Amino acid sequence: MAQPLSPKPTTIFSSHSSAVLTLFFLILLCVLGLYTLHHPKSASPSITSQNALHFHEIFLSTATNTTLSTYLRDLTLHPHLAGTQASLQTAQYVENHFKDLGLSTHTVDFEALLSYPLHTSVSLHFQNGSTKDLILTEPGQSGRVVNPYHAYSPSGSVFAKVVFVNYGREEDYRTLVGLGVNVSGCVVVARRGEVSRGGVIRKAKENGAVAVLLYTDGDKFNGIERGTVMRGLGDPLTPGWGDVETGEKLGLEDSDVLKRFPKIPSLPISVHNAEVILRSLEGFKVPYEWKGTLQSKFGNVGVGPTLVNFTYQEEKKVAKIHNIFAVIRGWEESDRYVLLGNHRDAWTYGAVDPNSGTAALLDIARRYTLLMRSGWAPRRTIVLCSWDAEEFGMVGSTEWVEHNVLNLGSKAVAYLNVDCAVQGPGFFARATPQLDDLIIEVTKKIKNPDSERMDIYETWVAMNGGINIQRLSGVDSDYAAFLQHAGISAVDMYYGRDFPVYHTAFDSYDWMLKSGDPLFQRHVAVAGMWGLLALRLADDPILPFNYLSYTAQLQKHVNALGNLLDDSVSLHPIILSIQDLAAAAQGAEEERKKLRGTVTTDYLLKLKRRSLNDKLMLAERGFLDAEGLQGRQWFKHLVIYPPLVFILCFYMIIMAMYRSTQRVFKNKQ
């Protein structure tokens, strides 16, 4: 069994503000690395390609759907909203699981500003003088489930006429202006889908609305979608730096805090309530393309004549959140980390979001323990991460990354994220491009849960007409801080594109049994993909990164940029830079192939292998701009950035991106 790391978090990662101290520790790490190469531990295993494959087979063969089902049932016995006592109990369940397996386990706590509802009410006042109080909870909802709300929505009371604004996009408001409809001073009803919750509310405020009611189109369960409307990631009281006990925190009235929150109140409502409101509207006819899938034949956008009396009262409070880590120490490159992460917290029961992923993480821990008992130890250190308060804006993972950004920048190999592991049929993956080939290789090793005669790769190709790996340009899960702030290569995987009980009280174990994954075979497939990707990244002598995929991705961006520019702007310097990058990537690929199969005690070859691995690991950091992107300084990645298309317009930024990436490769050759 591998030697465990100390359970104290500061022995794994710590932050240093002084550049001198940072330089000193980096030099010390290099010296210690050389010492380790020349003085290997006597207990270090000799992992060859042959026995590595043997351990991979053991990992895949020890999957059981009944175990995953048991984990998910236990995780979803009660709702566990972040910052509550029930959430703490779920954290203790995960922590005890890791400890019972004998893994080196520790918890890192942060205090963060979270938001909860105190009171909500909505009543309709119709033209004929009648009124109706809307029921704002779901059918059969238990008192243990938090009432539907938008976290960080400001308190407020309004009494105003209603307007339907479709998705609440800029073009929807232009359509209304064309019809002669003015939403100023009105409550707007919008449907979810094309714009983020916070984006809908900000756009409504810009157009003069005083409140927003938001529904999810086509929800046959009549559930109500909870969610955050805060702008940005992490604790709003520590924007850009991790929370520490004696560290600085901003006040609630600080301008940097206030700009993170919407200026008008909002509330999620059910499809049924939306139909009641929309049926009562008069005024201009709804454009044909706005009709959506509502059951009623409503036909007008307003204004009014129905009036809405809407009250929302929130409570913001600092709550303790808990990140939990289990560490399996590497025997050769113990100072290089492969991280697997999933968040635990849920708006309600969280069977899909996120605990289908949590169950997979717990099962990977169990199966890794079985490997260790069979004599396996990873070449590089594996860290299993269970995040808290993701639903409030990736708070737990962001605070931890910000707190450890220097050490992560020099030590993290990759971050592998799974959030909603199983939403339905069909496998989907998003990744930084250098991991494309590895993902494809691993999909050929995992059986398709919905067709025993095929593997995931074969069904993936059939479903998409070819492999379709998306990029991580969103900010919708815990990979965001790792990739877009710290420049760490990342993957995000899941089964099923969407699911109808998202963020509702119906996201339960029963729904998973009846609809999501009755036999838990999709859970087995995701856990297999996730765990095997980590084994390859932790055990391969040379990291399985291929930056030729990255150059192909960059060329697509430049082609798109060329379509936006006229002939007065030359893209020739960028094209040359991509060609240089491709040559450097090809050189790295040839060196990787040459050293990959080498099994030797020759210390010079070990140094070459270490050097190449560092080059492959650190290349992603070359895409970071230390100052951050203009207007969004927290986001530092110049290629994978939300929204991706806008970065193509910044010619000089792209030039800087290529130059920095070339330096990472060429300076190490």
C-alpha positions, 0 to 999 in steps of 0.5 A, a space after each residue: 500500500 502506498 505511503 499516506 500523506 499527512 492528513 493536514 492540508 497544509 502539507 499538501 498545498 499551501 499559499 505563499 505571497 512572497 515571490 522570494 519565498 516562492 522562488 526558494 521553494 521551487 528551487 528546493 523542490 528541484 533539488 529534492 526531485 533530483 535527490 529522489 531520482 538518485 536515491 529511490 525508495 526501496 519500497 517503490 514498485 517497478 510498474 511496467 506497461 504489462 502489470 499496469 494493464 493488469 491493474 487496469 483490468 482489475 479496476 474495470 472488473 471490480 465495478 458493481 452496479 449494486 454498490 453504486 446504487 447503495 451509495 446513491 441511496 445513502 447520499 439522497 436520504 435527505 436534502 443537503 443544501 450547502 451550509 445546513 446541518 444536513 449538508 454536514 451529515 453528507 460531508 461526514 458520510 463521504 469523509 467516513 467512507 474515505 477513512 474506512 477504506 484506509 485512505 489518507 483523508 482530510 477536510 478543508 473548511 472555508 467560511 463563505 457568504 451564502 443566501 437563503 429564502 426567508 419569505 416568498 409570496 406572489 398573488 395575481 390581480 386580474 382585470 375583473 377584480 378577482 385575485 389568486 395566490 400562487 402556490 410556490 412549492 412543488 406538489 408533494 414537497 416535503 418541508 425538508 426541501 428548501 422552497 424554490 428561490 434564486 440564491 443572492 436575489 435581493 429582497 424586494 416587494 413590487 406591485 406591477 403589470 406583467 409582460 412576457 419577454 420570451 427568453 429575456 435575450 437582447 433580441 427578445 427586447 428588440 422584438 418587444 420594442 418593435 411591437 411598441 411594448 415598453 417593459 419599464 416598471 413591469 414584472 417580466 415573465 421569462 422562460 429558461 433556456 438561452 440565457 443564464 439566470 443572472 443574465 436574464 435578470 440583468 437584461 430585465 433591469 437594463 430594460 427597466 423591469 422591476 422584478 423577474 419570474 422565471 419558469 422552465 419550459 416543458 417541465 411535465 413534473 411541474 417542478 421549480 428550478 432553483 439556482 444561483 443568480 450571482 455573477 462570478 465564482 467563489 465567495 463574493 467576500 473574497 473575490 480573487 483570493 481564498 478565504 483564510 481564518 485571519 485573512 481579509 474579507 470585504 464587507 457586504 456594502 463594498 462595491 466589489 461585492 454589490 456588483 456580484 448581485 442582481 439589482 431587482 428581485 427574482 423568483 423561479 415559478 412552475 410551468 403551471 403558474 406561468 401558464 396562469 399568468 400568460 393566459 391572462 395577458 392582453 396587448 400584442 400577439 405573441 410572435 409565432 417563434 415564442 410559443 414554445 411548448 406551453 400547453 395553453 394557447 396563450 397569445 399575448 405578451 401584455 402589458 398587463 392588464 394583470 397585476 402581480 403583487 410579488 414579495 421576496 425576502 432573503 437572508 445572506 449569512 456566512 456559513 461554513 463549507 467543507 471540502 474533503 480530500 482523499 490522497 493516494 501518494 505516488 511512488 515516483 512523482 509524488 509531487 505531481 497531482 492528478 485530481 478527480 473532483 465532484 461536488 456534494 451539495 444539492 438544492 434538494 435530494 440531488 440524485 442526478 445533480 450532483 450525487 450520481 457523480 459523488 457515488 461514482 467518486 466513492 466507488 472509484 475510491 473503493 476500487 483504487 483501494 482494492 488495487 492497492 491491496 493487490 500491490 498497486 501504487 500510482 506513479 503520481 499522486 492521486 487526489 479525490 476531491 469532494 467539493 461543497 457549495 458548488 450550487 452557489 457559484 462553484 464556491 468550495 472549489 474556487 476558494 480552494 484553487 485560489 488558496 493554492 494557486 501557486 502550488 497547483 500551477 507547479 504540481 497539478 497534472 490535470 483535473 478530471 471533473 464529473 458533476 451530473 454523472 448520469 442524466 440519461 442516455 448518451 455519453 458526452 465529454 468536454 476537455 482541453 484539446 491535448 486530452 482528446 486522444 486519451 479520452 478516445 482511447 479510454 472510451 474503447 475500454 468501457 462497455 456501452 451500458 445501453 448496448 452490451 455488444 458495443 463499447 462507448 467509442 462505437 456508440 459515441 461515433 454512431 450517435 454523433 457521426 464521429 467523435 465530438 469532444 466539446 470544449 470547457 468554455 462555460 462556467 457551469 461546474 468545478 473545472 472552471 477555477 482549475 482551467 480558467 483561473 489556474 491553467 490546469 488541463 481538465 476534463 468534464 464527463 457525463 451521461 445524458 444531455 439534459 434531465 427534466 427534474 433539474 434543481 427541483 424537488 423531484 431530483 430524487 433516488 426514485 427518479 433515478 430508479 424509474 427514469 435516469 438509470 434503473 440498472 445503474 449501468 450508466 453509473 458503472 460506465 462513467 465511473 469506469 471512464 473517470 477512474 481509468 482516465 486517472 489511472 492513465 494520467 497517474 501511471 503512464 511513464 510519459 503523460 498522454 498529452 498530445 498538443 497537436 490536437 491543440 494546434 488544430 483547435 487553434 487553427 479553427 479559431 483563426 479560421 473563424 477570426 478570418 471570417 470576422 475580419 476584412 483584408 486590411 488585417 493580416 493573420 499571417 503572423 498568427 498562422 506562422 505562430 501556429 505553425 511554430 507551435 505545431 512543430 514544437 508539439 510534434 517534437 514533443 510527441 516524438 520525444 514522448 513516443 521515444 521515452 514512453 516504453 523505456 523501463 530503466 534505472 538510468 537516472 539521466 533517462 529519468 531526468 529526461 522523462 521528468 523534463 518532458 512530463 513537466 513540459 507537457 504539464 505546464 504547456 497549458 499554463 502558457 495560455 494564461 494572462 497574468 493580468 486576466 482578461 479585460 473586465 473579467 480579470 479573474 478569468 486568465 485563460 486566453 483560449 478557453 474563456 466564456 464566451 469563447 467566440 468573443 475572444 476571437 475578436 482580440 487580435 493582440 491577445 491571441 498573439 500574446 497567447 501563441 507567444 507564451 505557449 511557444 515559450 513553454 515548449 521551446 524553453 524546455 527543449 
